[in-house]
Amino acid sequence: ICVTTRFENNICNMIRLSIMDEKSNQVPSTIPRDSPRIDEDDDDSSPASPQRRSFHRSFTHASTTASHYLEGSSGKTFSVPQALKVDYIKQIMDHNEQLRNREFSYRPKQIESLCFSCIILPSLDLDPKEMQRFATPADLEGYEERQLYTLLLLQDPNVRLIFLSSLCVDPEVVSYYLSLLKINPRECLPRLFMLSPNESVSKPLSKKILARPQLLHTIRDIACENATYVGLCGYTGSPATIELAETLGIRLLTTRDVKSLHFGTKQGSKEIFSACNVPSAPGTPSKHDDDLLSTGDISKLQTRYWTDHCKYIRTPKDLSMGIARQIKNFSIKPKKWMIKLNQGFSGRGNAVLDLQQVQNHLYDDINDMANDIEKLLPTMKFECSAVTWAGNGFTGFRNQMQRLGCIGEALLEGDSLQSPSVQGVISQDDDGRPVVRILSTHEQVLNGQTYYGCIFPARSGYRKKLIEYGLRVGAELAKNGGEGYFSVDFIARKLHCKAWDLKAVEINLRKGGTTHPYVLLELLCKGKTDEEGVFHSENGEPKYYVATDGCLIPALQKVRKDALLHALLSGKHALAEEIKWNMEKKKGAVFHLFRFVDLKNMVGFTCIGSTREEAEEINRKTIHFLTALGEQCADTP
């Protein structure tokens, strides 16, 4: 099993440490560099080396138990309460608040067996201006908590989990996830650490942590003490995430080369598709458009970004000429074109360009066609309602085009149009060679161009082809330095012969909306996906799910997070008991994005069943439960 999947399928440990704000923003040079890490150059002459290398490759862990302590500067030692009760967890968190202005360090007892320390970094390290379109600081903090499914990794007694977040996670939310474990949750508490800079500002979590030397020391002390292997699981590769891993001296289990991040952009995706012969939607830039590509003008940019040195289409004139070449030279003549910013996120960087009037006109000179296309660019329909062609800051599409570059793509139309995707992971075998494993296929549920949810698995009519294309893309990404999770989005349409036509659209070289429901399924049901793309649990039973990131039913306007958690944890709400996760039958609904219940009147959940119909029925019952809860809350003073 691949490194990242098994690595992230083994995490957890409960203690909230609110770390002191540091006066100095410089990382101390005294951070030690000699504690355990996952490296490729282990000394084979060392007696422990074969075991260490095997642990790195396959993550086969031996058992480990330990007591963990927090020591304040006063010398007083505080033991971790061995209980799951929320009031105990709150007491720990409140007590750690008193340590904000004190130095403290991690003091574990000696561990004689193997231990795997996993640091979860749910930092959305995407273009900052694009993130402003997508989310407020509160939204970013909510999406960080989507990664709390990793707490289920604590089922493995060999795992120590360090979960990082911008703000403290509600103890009730932690209790909810620990209640899903097969083992006694109290056994997990000594191995779970939840660290936070307690800062709510609009910047990635990775940068918040880099600015706090004491927090860096604490993370490293906890992760590396008596650990056989330590790894950092990021949401995506980025310069800040790479810098954080290097500063800690810990292996990053996502793409570690900044140059390789290009292949997660819209243009980089097209290059990968072309190299591995995966059909994609026609568009620009193509191999004939090198003269239209340019790097960013550093002198005119307020802040430097890693895409500044990449050669992209960056001007309206070059974009228009690229589209004109596709129309005139290659007879690509759709009525509409999709214009995409290279670092657009969740569809918010997309716009639709209507070229009907250009298509109806006969041009002798391609330059005249390009000029007319350029005049139509300000009339595009932008996916994000806050965006305009000439807006200021993050609202200006033209300015973002200059910063990030863009592509133009024929908007595919047809009967029974679907948006499937395939998800995989890139790791290494025992000899250090890249290995690609396909995890899942999905039918994506979109609201316009924005991801809303997914259905697993994808349709049988093109599921095998998705897997084939996913393996090709993964192998090509691995050649170019890609590592960790990736997914490929497609457009599927039925042709006149009733056969499905698949066209690749883009690569996400990171975790995405389809990652957490699948990993949740794998952790709860202990199985794997077969060659046909169907998941089977440990007892051989097939499993299906329906997942959403944004249930926005009107009744949720009356529901508060505390009321939802109480209904799920108290065991006194009949409808909640009917849909909640059943460990024995391995079916039910699992919730996420609890913070959004209060912030945005929405919540996410994954409904797992033994058939597609059962999963859909659980989904309907979950919506019914939320509706009834909303009515109940409305009637409560």
HUJO-V27100 format. One line per field, one symbol per residue. ss: DSSP state (h for helix, s for strand, l for the rest). phi: phi as a letter, one per 20 degrees, with the letter a starting at -180 (. if undefined). burial: b if it has 16 or more other ideal C-beta (glycine too) atoms within 10 Angstrom, else e. A space follows every 10 residues. Layout:
ss = ???
phi = ???
burial = ???
//
This chain:
ss = llhhhhhhll lllllsssll llllllllll llllllllll llllllllhh hhhhhhhhll llllllllss slllllsssl lllllhhhhh hhhhhhhlll llllssllll lllllsssss sllllllhhh hhhhllhhhh hhhhhhhhhh hhhhhlllss ssssslllll hhhhhhhhll llllhhhlhh hsssssllll llllhhhhhh llhhhhhhhh hhhhllllss sssslsllhh hhhhhhhhll sslllllhhh hhhhlhhhhh hhhhhlllls llsslllllh hhlslllhhh lllllhhhhl lssllhhhhh hhhhhhhhhh lllllsssss slllllllls sssslhhhhl lllllhhhhh hhhhhhhhhl sslllllsll llhhhshhhh hhhhlsssss llllssssls ssssssssll lllsssssss ssssssslls ssssssllll llhhhhhhhh hhhhhhhhhl lllsssssss ssssllllls ssssssssls llllhhhhhh hhhhhllssl llllssllll lsssssssss sllhhhhhll hhhhhhhhhh lllhhhhhhs lsllllssss ssllhhhhhh llsssssssl lhhhhhhhhh hhhhhhhhhh hhhhhll
phi = .fgffffeeb bqrdaedeef fefeeefgfe gfddegbede dgffffgefg fffffffdle defbcadccd deffnfddef febegfffff ffffffffeg dcebbeceff dedfbdedde deeeedgfff fffebegfff fffgffefgf fffffefedd ddddbfcfeg gffffffffe ffefgffegf ddccdbflcd cebfggfffg ecgffgffgf fffeflefbc bdeefbfagf ffffffffmc feecgddgff fgfeefffff ffgffdldfc ffrcfdfedg feebefegfd efcecffgee ecfccgffff fffffffeec lecffccddc ffdfclmfed bddedgfffe dededfffff fffffegfeg eefefeecfd felfeeffff fffdmbcdcf efcrelfccf bccbbdccef enefcdceea cbeedddmde fdabcdefgf fcfffgffff fffffffffd nfbnfbbcec ddbeefemee ddcfdaddea fbfefffffg gffedlbbee fendecffen ffccbcccdb fdfgfffeed gfffffffef mddgffffdf fdffelbpdc eblffffefc lbbdbcddbe cfffffffff ffffgfffff ffffeef
burial = bbbbbbbbbb bbbbbbbbbb ebeeeebeee eeeebbbbee eeeeeeeeee ebbebbbebe beebebebbb bbeeeeeeeb beebebebbe ebbeebeebe eeebebebee beebbbbbbb bbbbbbbebb bbbbbebbbb bbbbbbbbbb bbbbbbbbbb bbbbbbbbbb bbbbbbbbeb beeebeebbb bbbbbbbbbe eebbbbbbbb bbbbbbbbbb bbbbbbbbbb bbbbbbbbeb bbbbbebbbb bbbbbbeeeb bbbbbbbbbb bbbebbebeb bbbbbbeebe ebbeebeeee eeeebbbbeb ebbbbbebbb bbbbbbbbee ebebebbbbb bbbbbbbbbb bebebeebee eeeeeeeebb ebbbebbeeb ebbbeebebe eeebbbbebb bbbbbbbbbb bbeeeeebbb bbbbbbbbee eeebbbbbbb bbbbbeeebb bbbbbbbbbe ebbebbbebb bbbbbbbbeb bbbbbbbbbb bbbeeeeeeb ebbbbbbbbb bbbbbbbbbb bbbbbebebe eebebebeee ebbbbbbbbb beeebbebbe bebbbebbbe eebebbeebb beeeebbbbb bbbbbbbeeb bbbbbbbbbe eeebbbebbe bbbebbbbbb ebbeeee
//
